[in-house]
Amino acid sequence: MLVWFTLYIKQVRTLTSSDWVATFEIYAQSKLDELRNEQQQLKLIPLENDHIRLTELKESNIYIIEDKEIMGFGAICHNEIRALFVHPNFRGNGIV
């Protein structure tokens, strides 16, 4: 069986201070998708205001996936994947 897909990853690099705004936006959109099917009404705390999650993220090695714009990010701490988020516009395109 032959499977064709387009791999959009042009560059994977470490996070820089100028990436935080895009990272917060991707997190917010992705988390809202994740919470959509919950039985109870949950309110999203923006990552920039969620001190526990943000601290855990900052303790990690954070990698940005981009091709002209930031498409997603992942975070690894020791042997644990702490975050893996892809902007909704780029899902289903072989990003990760």
Residue pairs with C-beta under 8 A, 6 or more apart in sequence:
5 93
5 94
6 93
6 94
7 94
8 67
8 71
8 90
8 93
8 94
8 95
9 65
9 67
9 94
9 95
10 66
10 67
10 68
11 64
11 65
11 66
11 67
12 63
12 64
12 65
13 63
13 64
13 66
14 61
14 62
14 63
14 64
15 23
15 62
15 63
15 64
15 73
16 64
19 64
19 70
19 73
20 48
22 69
22 70
23 47
23 62
23 64
23 70
23 73
24 46
24 47
24 48
25 87
26 70
26 72
26 73
26 85
26 86
26 87
27 46
27 47
27 83
27 85
28 44
28 46
28 47
29 87
29 88
30 85
30 86
30 87
30 88
31 44
31 47
32 44
33 88
35 42
35 44
47 53
47 54
47 57
48 54
56 77
56 82
57 75
57 82
57 83
59 77
60 75
60 76
60 77
60 82
60 83
61 75
61 76
61 77
62 73
62 74
62 75
62 83
63 73
63 74
63 75
63 76
64 70
64 72
64 73
65 71
65 72
65 73
65 74
65 86
65 95
65 96
70 87
71 86
71 87
71 90
71 95
72 84
72 85
72 86
72 87
72 90
72 95
72 96
73 83
73 84
73 85
74 81
74 83
74 84
74 85
74 96
75 81
75 82
75 83
75 84
76 82
84 96
86 95
86 96
